[in-house]
């Protein structure tokens, strides 16, 4: 078990006492970088919260207690007690249990540690990655044909993220939001597939990034967050009419602790001379923020939001370019007018990579993943 710094363990002791007193909470586990032992001073604390209330989704709340940033990741108890969805496999596998009212969490963690690296379970997780990749690459193609070239470029490289998780899994490495590029690089090296990694960096625009350029993206992120949060705060009544997943997401992103954590972690990556990692970390969180923001803006404006047209929707049809759009383009490193040739080449290359790994997935798992004895 990894020993936590005193400043974090003290905060968690108090928080766990509060969580234990809540009738609906049946378990709490520490997962993520602090559980794995690869955390740095800027790392958030991730807690899996097992909740007995009736809901069908996972959602996150952010707390800041005595300068410690904590994410409470709520999942329904039935996910733990019955059929575990693959998206929480890693959280259970690497988890340290902090509270377990009825031993369900301990029993499921034990089962997960026995099955996590079995080929059947890895196959389930990686099959989900293929489905996710298909969704994003379909958005890219649709955006291309519907006149949103920036969304086409964006969703092309985003669609490769889940595909590249197959390499990470096949190399038996953890998937981490803030170490994604590093993990893909190492996995591609081990598997003799570094050309795929190089293609990905090129398509995402990460290959030649400098620290100063990413600092510029961070400045734009601050502006984006201020503009978006002001809009969210000004339309709180409309926010309450949206789907609960959108409400929960915007309440999470709208907290000052979200921006603080993003800036701290990103600058720590830049201090380590990892601009591509920082750019990826910033981009992925920003995309999810913007997609949920657009659901609210569409409701306020009485329009229909389509994920395919994310960047065009942010731009809108107004003569005055919205600041959220201007900041978003800078944060995501998007060209104003990418050429049709560049878009078509990127989509074709992404599909080629996806098809290659789709065909080789089961072989990669069989030859490289070593299940427990």
C-alpha positions in Angstrom: 0.0 0.0 0.0 1.3 3.4 -1.0 1.9 5.8 1.9 0.2 9.2 1.3 1.8 12.5 2.3 0.6 13.7 5.7 -1.2 16.7 4.3 -3.3 14.4 2.1 -3.9 11.6 4.6 -5.1 14.2 7.2 -7.6 15.6 4.8 -8.8 12.2 3.7 -9.3 11.0 7.3 -11.7 13.9 7.8 -13.5 13.4 4.5 -13.9 9.6 5.0 -15.5 10.2 8.4 -18.0 12.4 6.7 -18.7 9.9 3.9 -19.1 7.1 6.3 -21.9 9.0 8.0 -23.9 9.2 4.8 -26.4 6.3 4.7 -26.2 6.0 0.9 -22.4 5.5 0.8 -21.3 1.9 1.1 -17.6 2.1 0.0 -14.7 4.4 -0.8 -11.5 3.5 -2.6 -8.4 5.5 -3.6 -7.4 5.0 -7.2 -5.3 6.8 -9.8 -1.8 8.1 -9.5 -1.7 8.2 -5.7 -2.8 4.6 -5.5 -0.4 3.5 -8.2 2.5 5.3 -6.7 3.3 7.6 -9.7 1.8 10.8 -8.3 3.6 14.1 -8.2 2.9 17.1 -6.0 0.3 18.5 -8.4 -1.7 15.3 -8.8 -5.3 15.3 -7.8 -6.7 12.7 -5.4 -9.2 10.3 -7.0 -11.7 8.5 -4.8 -14.2 5.9 -6.1 -17.5 6.4 -4.2 -19.9 3.5 -4.1 -23.4 4.8 -3.7 -26.5 2.7 -2.9 -28.9 5.3 -4.5 -30.7 4.4 -7.8 -28.8 5.9 -10.8 -27.4 4.5 -14.0 -24.3 6.5 -14.7 -20.9 7.6 -13.3 -20.4 11.2 -12.3 -17.6 13.2 -10.6 -17.6 16.0 -8.1 -14.6 18.1 -7.3 -13.6 19.2 -3.8 -10.8 21.5 -2.6 -10.0 20.9 1.0 -7.0 22.6 2.6 -5.4 23.0 -0.9 -5.9 19.3 -1.7 -7.8 18.8 -4.9 -10.1 15.7 -4.7 -12.3 14.1 -7.3 -15.2 12.1 -5.9 -16.1 9.5 -8.7 -19.6 8.2 -7.9 -20.8 4.8 -9.2 -23.9 2.9 -8.2 -23.4 0.0 -5.9 -25.1 -2.4 -8.3 -22.1 -1.9 -10.7 -19.8 -3.3 -7.9 -22.2 -6.0 -6.6 -23.3 -7.4 -10.0 -21.9 -6.9 -13.5 -18.9 -4.6 -13.5 -18.7 -2.3 -16.5 -15.3 -2.4 -18.2 -14.8 1.4 -17.9 -14.2 1.1 -14.1 -11.9 -2.0 -14.4 -8.7 -0.1 -13.8 -10.1 1.9 -10.9 -11.0 -1.3 -9.1 -7.8 -3.1 -10.1 -5.4 -0.4 -8.7 -7.7 0.7 -5.8 -6.8 1.0 -2.1 -9.9 0.5 0.0 -10.5 3.3 2.5 -14.0 2.3 3.6 -16.1 -0.8 2.9 -19.4 -1.1 4.8 -20.5 -4.5 3.6 -17.3 -6.1 2.0 -18.7 -5.7 -1.6 -15.9 -3.5 -2.6 -13.2 -5.9 -1.2 -14.8 -8.9 -2.9 -15.0 -7.1 -6.2 -11.5 -5.8 -6.1 -10.2 -9.3 -5.4 -12.2 -10.6 -8.3 -10.9 -7.8 -10.5 -7.2 -8.5 -9.6 -7.7 -12.1 -10.6 -9.4 -11.3 -13.9 -8.0 -7.9 -15.0 -5.2 -9.3 -17.2 -7.1 -12.4 -18.4 -7.4 -12.2 -22.2 -11.2 -12.4 -22.0 -11.4 -9.2 -19.9 -8.8 -7.3 -21.9 -10.8 -8.3 -25.0 -13.9 -6.7 -23.5 -12.1 -3.4 -22.7 -10.4 -3.2 -26.0 -13.6 -4.0 -27.9 -15.1 -0.9 -26.2 -12.2 1.2 -27.4 -12.9 0.2 -30.9 -16.6 1.2 -30.5 -15.5 4.6 -29.1 -13.0 5.1 -31.9 -15.6 4.4 -34.5 -17.9 7.0 -33.0 -15.2 9.7 -33.2 -14.0 8.8 -36.6 -17.6 8.9 -37.9 -17.9 12.4 -36.5 -14.7 13.4 -38.3 -16.0 12.2 -41.6 -19.4 13.7 -41.1 -17.9 17.1 -40.1 -15.8 17.0 -43.3 -18.8 16.6 -45.5 -21.0 19.1 -43.6 -18.6 21.9 -43.8 -16.8 21.9 -40.4 -13.2 21.3 -41.2 -11.9 22.2 -37.8 -14.2 19.6 -36.1 -13.1 17.1 -38.7 -9.4 17.6 -37.9 -10.2 17.5 -34.1 -12.2 14.3 -34.1 -9.7 12.6 -36.3 -6.9 12.6 -33.8 -9.3 12.2 -30.8 -10.6 9.1 -32.5 -7.2 7.6 -32.4 -6.9 8.0 -28.6 -9.1 4.9 -27.8 -7.4 2.9 -30.6 -4.0 3.7 -29.0 -5.3 2.5 -25.6 -5.1 -1.0 -27.2 -1.4 -0.6 -27.4 -1.2 0.5 -23.8 -3.3 -2.5 -22.7 -1.3 -4.9 -24.8 1.9 -3.6 -23.0 0.2 -4.0 -19.6 0.6 -0.4 -18.8 -1.9 1.8 -16.9 -4.1 4.3 -18.8 -3.7 7.7 -17.4 -5.1 11.1 -18.5 -1.8 12.9 -17.6 0.6 10.2 -18.9 -1.2 9.2 -22.0 1.4 10.3 -24.6 4.2 8.8 -22.5 2.3 5.5 -22.2 1.6 5.3 -25.9 5.2 6.1 -26.7 6.5 3.3 -24.4 3.8 0.8 -25.6 4.6 1.5 -29.3 8.3 1.1 -28.6 7.8 -2.3 -26.9 5.5 -3.6 -29.6 7.7 -2.3 -32.5 5.0 0.1 -33.7 6.6 3.5 -33.2 5.5 4.6 -36.7 1.9 4.6 -35.5 2.9 6.8 -32.5 4.7 9.2 -34.8 1.7 9.5 -37.1 -0.5 10.2 -34.2 1.7 13.0 -32.9 1.7 14.6 -36.4 -2.1 14.4 -36.8 -2.7 15.8 -33.3 -0.3 18.6 -34.0 1.9 17.6 -31.0 5.1 16.5 -32.7 6.8 19.9 -32.8 5.2 21.7 -29.9 7.3 23.9 -27.7 6.9 24.7 -24.0 6.1 28.4 -24.9 3.4 27.3 -27.4 1.7 25.2 -24.8 2.0 28.1 -22.3 0.0 30.1 -24.8 -2.7 27.4 -24.8 -2.9 27.5 -21.0 -3.5 31.3 -21.2 -6.2 30.7 -23.7 -7.7 27.9 -21.4 -8.0 30.5 -18.6 -9.9 32.8 -20.9 -12.1 30.0 -22.2 -12.9 28.9 -18.7 -13.9 32.4 -17.5 -16.1 33.1 -20.5 -17.8 29.7 -20.3 -18.4 29.8 -16.6 -19.8 33.3 -16.8 -22.3 32.0 -19.3 -23.1 28.9 -17.2 -23.7 31.1 -14.1 -25.9 33.4 -16.1 -28.2 30.6 -17.2 -28.5 28.4 -14.1 -32.2 28.0 -14.5 -31.8 26.5 -18.0 -29.0 24.4 -16.7 -31.3 22.7 -14.3 -33.6 21.6 -17.2 -30.8 19.6 -19.0 -30.0 15.9 -18.7 -28.4 15.2 -15.3 -25.1 14.0 -16.9 -24.7 17.5 -18.5 -25.7 19.2 -15.3 -23.2 17.2 -13.3 -20.4 17.7 -15.9 -20.9 21.5 -16.0 -21.0 21.8 -12.3 -17.7 19.9 -12.1 -16.0 22.0 -14.8 -17.4 25.2 -13.5 -15.6 24.9 -10.1 -12.5 27.0 -9.7 -10.8 23.8 -8.5 -11.1 22.3 -11.9 -9.2 25.2 -13.6 -6.7 25.2 -10.7 -6.0 21.5 -11.1 -5.6 21.8 -14.9 -3.1 24.6 -14.6 -1.1 22.9 -11.8 -0.9 19.6 -13.6 -0.2 21.1 -17.0 2.6 23.3 -15.8 4.2 20.4 -13.9 4.3 18.5 -17.3 5.8 21.6 -18.9 8.4 21.8 -16.1 9.3 18.2 -17.0 9.8 19.2 -20.7 6.7 17.3 -21.8 4.8 19.8 -24.0 3.0 17.1 -26.1 1.7 15.4 -22.9 0.5 18.8 -21.5 -1.2 19.7 -24.8 -3.0 16.3 -24.9 -4.1 16.7 -21.2 -5.4 20.2 -21.9 -7.1 19.3 -25.1 -9.0 16.2 -23.9 -10.4 17.9 -20.8 -11.4 21.0 -22.9 -13.2 19.0 -25.5 -15.4 17.4 -22.9 -16.0 20.7 -21.2 -17.0 22.4 -24.6 -19.3 19.5 -25.6 -21.3 19.9 -22.4 -21.1 23.7 -22.6 -22.7 23.6 -26.1 -25.6 21.5 -24.8 -26.4 24.4 -22.4 -25.8 27.1 -25.1 -28.1 25.3 -27.6 -30.8 25.1 -25.0 -30.5 28.8 -24.2 -30.5 29.7 -27.9 -33.3 27.3 -28.8 -31.1 25.4 -31.3 -30.1 21.8 -31.7 -26.6 20.8 -30.8 -24.8 18.1 -32.9 -21.4 16.8 -31.6 -20.3 16.5 -35.2 -20.3 20.2 -35.6 -18.7 21.2 -32.3 -16.4 23.9 -33.5 -18.8 25.4 -36.0 -21.4 25.5 -33.3 -19.0 27.4 -31.0 -18.4 29.9 -33.8 -22.2 30.3 -34.4 -23.6 32.4 -37.2 -22.9 35.7 -35.7 -20.9 38.6 -37.2 -19.0 39.0 -34.0 -16.8 36.0 -33.3 -17.6 34.7 -29.8 -14.7 34.7 -27.4 -15.3 31.1 -26.4 -14.7 30.1 -30.0 -11.5 32.2 -30.2 -10.2 30.7 -27.0 -11.2 27.2 -28.0 -9.3 27.3 -31.3 -6.2 28.4 -29.4 -6.5 25.8 -26.7 -7.0 23.0 -29.2 -4.3 24.3 -31.6 -6.7 24.3 -34.6 -5.9 25.9 -37.9 -8.5 28.5 -39.0 -8.9 27.0 -42.5 -7.3 23.5 -42.8 -7.0 22.4 -46.4 -9.4 19.7 -47.8 -6.3 17.7 -48.7 -5.0 17.8 -45.1 -8.4 16.7 -43.8 -8.8 13.8 -46.2 -5.3 12.6 -45.6 -5.7 12.7 -41.9 -9.0 10.8 -41.9 -7.6 8.2 -44.3 -4.5 7.7 -42.2 -6.6 7.5 -39.0 -8.8 4.8 -40.6 -5.8 2.9 -41.8 -4.3 2.9 -38.2 -7.7 1.9 -36.8 -8.1 -1.0 -39.3 -4.6 -2.2 -38.6 -5.1 -2.4 -34.9 -8.6 -3.8 -35.2 -7.1 -6.7 -37.2 -4.1 -7.2 -34.9 -5.8 -6.6 -31.6 -6.4 -10.2 -30.5 -3.0 -11.3 -31.6 -1.4 -8.4 -29.6 -3.3 -9.4 -26.5 -2.5 -13.1 -26.9 1.2 -12.6 -27.5 1.9 -9.8 -25.0 -0.6 -9.9 -22.1 0.4 -12.3 -19.4 -2.5 -13.3 -17.2 -1.9 -14.2 -13.5 -1.1 -17.8 -12.8 
